[in-house]
Amino acid sequence: MTAEIERANAVLVEKGYSAARLIVQPGLGAGKALLKGSEIVSPLSDTAVTILRVVEEIVPPLAELEHPLVPREIRTRLGA
């Protein structure tokens, strides 16, 4: 597991998520990661660095989450 994946999971815990709700796991291919869980409509795969950015900047604290995360919306926000 990379440092980015470990940091992303630590941030998710700080934001109130259990591993069942949201977790970052190694993805297929070098440097890839996968954000998945019950609080995202479908898994999001990208580089570990990008997934860490998503977790830090886009995923809200669990108490503020209004609806499950949608990968398309996340990608739109990343491009903004």
Protein Blocks (a to p, Z undefined) as FASTA:
>chain_A
ZZklmmmmmmmmmnopafklpccdddedehiacdedjkbfbacdddfklmmmmmmmmmcc
fklmmbdcdfklmmmmmmZZ
